[in-house]
Every structure is written in structure tokens, then in C-alpha cells.
Amino acid sequence: MSRPRKLRRLYELPKTDYFKPRRVRLRDIETVTISPDELMAMKLVDLDGHDQEEAAKIMNISRKTLWTELTNARKKVVDAVFNGKALEISGGAFEVKYRVMHCRNCGYEWKEPFGTSAVECPKCDSKNVVRLR
């Protein structure tokens, strides 16, 4: 009997859940499905620049699991883009978690992923920030 799948911690969801090539009817193309947690692994490492250990900590999974999700996600995205397939974002076992931060200097509020340590205001670079409930 296998262990139950551990929930991945995501701090945001993508703004859309479907991409397809232009000028191609959806019924005429194949679809590749990528889970939000696979996409988040790719975002943390490839877009945000975290190393795999940091990204795994943010997502609340092991580094090996992150590597597996990252590899699967990259293959799916390349397959969809290179072969002209639609890309559907759905499924997965995850929970959306983030902390809301507030700058006491300029009043700016933003969402910060769990697992990050040194926090500065992205607007005024102040370290005078607090976490809101």
C-alpha cells in the first residue's frame, strides 16, 4: 500500500487554465494536461530563479519530488509548444498558501510565498514590514 500523496503548497494559481495555438480549432488538436503543482515547480525554478532546494521548501515537498514534477512539466510544455498541442492546466493535489505582507513605511501590501526569509518591500525596499493575518 502506497503512502497518501502529500499536498503541494502553492502560493498562487495561474491566471488562465488553457492555452492553444492560434487559428486552430480546439476540436482539431490534441491536448496536453499539466497540473498546477507541476506548473508552480517550473515557475519557481525557471521564472523566479529559486534553486531546487528553495522551491521544494516553498512547495512543502522533497527536492526529489520537485525534480520529478519539474521534469514532467518541462516535457509537457515543450511537447505542447513544439508539436502545436493545446495545454490544459488542471488536476493535482495542492493547497494555495501565501502570507500577506504590509510595509509600515509606504503602506504597500503584497503576497509572499511561504518559505522565504528576508523580506523587503518590493515598492520602497524597506525592511520595516509585518505579516498580516
LINPE-V135821 format. One record per residue. N is the residue number from 1. PHI is phi in degrees with one decimal (none if undefined). OMEGA is omega in whole degrees, -180 to 180 (NA if undefined). D_CENTER is the distance of its C-alpha to the mean C-alpha in whole Angstrom. Layout:
n phi omega d_center
N PHI OMEGA D_CENTER
N PHI OMEGA D_CENTER
//
This chain:
n phi omega d_center
1 none -177 29
2 -85.6 178 26
3 -68.6 174 24
4 -66.5 -179 22
5 -68.0 179 18
6 -75.5 179 16
7 -65.8 175 13
8 -83.1 179 10
9 -97.9 176 9
10 -109.8 179 6
11 -106.2 172 7
12 -166.2 177 7
13 -113.0 179 7
14 -63.5 -177 8
15 -73.3 178 11
16 -139.3 -179 13
17 -121.6 -179 13
18 -155.6 172 15
19 -132.4 175 17
20 -149.5 178 20
21 -63.2 178 22
22 -68.7 175 25
23 59.0 176 28
24 -128.3 180 28
25 -70.5 -177 28
26 -58.5 -179 26
27 -70.3 -177 28
28 -98.0 -177 29
29 -127.2 177 26
30 -80.8 -180 24
31 -117.9 174 20
32 -107.7 -179 18
33 -105.6 177 15
34 -122.5 -179 12
35 -83.3 178 10
36 -57.7 179 7
37 -72.0 174 6
38 -65.6 179 7
39 -64.5 179 5
40 -65.0 177 2
41 -59.4 179 5
42 -65.6 180 7
43 -62.9 -177 5
44 -60.7 -176 6
45 -84.6 -171 9
46 -84.2 -177 10
47 -99.3 -177 9
48 -85.4 176 9
49 82.0 176 12
50 -73.9 171 12
51 -77.7 -173 14
52 -64.0 180 13
53 -66.1 178 15
54 -62.8 -178 13
55 -62.5 178 9
56 -63.2 179 11
57 -64.5 179 13
58 -60.6 -177 10
59 -86.0 178 8
60 66.6 179 12
61 -134.8 179 13
62 -75.3 179 15
63 -64.4 178 15
64 -64.0 178 17
65 -63.3 178 14
66 -60.3 -180 11
67 -59.9 179 14
68 -62.8 180 14
69 -64.9 179 11
70 -63.3 179 11
71 -62.4 179 14
72 -61.7 -178 14
73 -62.7 -179 11
74 -61.3 179 13
75 -61.3 -178 16
76 -66.4 -180 15
77 -65.4 179 14
78 -64.0 178 17
79 -59.7 -179 19
80 -64.8 -177 18
81 -70.6 -175 19
82 -68.3 -176 22
83 -99.3 175 24
84 66.4 180 23
85 -101.5 174 21
86 -77.2 180 19
87 -120.7 179 16
88 -103.9 179 15
89 -106.6 -179 11
90 -163.5 177 13
91 85.4 178 14
92 87.4 177 12
93 -118.8 -174 13
94 -150.1 171 11
95 -131.7 -179 11
96 -90.5 -178 10
97 -135.2 174 11
98 -159.5 175 12
99 -118.4 180 15
100 -94.8 -178 17
101 -108.0 -180 19
102 -134.7 177 22
103 -89.4 179 24
104 -74.8 -180 28
105 -81.3 -174 29
106 -109.3 178 28
107 83.1 -179 27
108 -68.8 176 23
109 -122.2 -180 20
110 -152.9 178 17
111 -96.9 -179 13
112 -124.6 180 13
113 -67.7 173 10
114 -64.0 177 12
115 94.3 177 14
116 -89.2 -175 14
117 -108.0 -176 18
118 -65.7 -177 20
119 -117.5 174 19
120 -125.2 177 21
121 -65.5 179 21
122 -69.6 -178 19
123 -90.6 -175 22
124 -120.5 179 25
125 63.2 178 24
126 -75.8 174 26
127 -95.7 -180 25
128 -85.6 -177 27
129 -120.8 177 24
130 -131.9 177 24
131 -91.5 177 21
132 -91.0 177 22
133 -83.0 NA 22
//
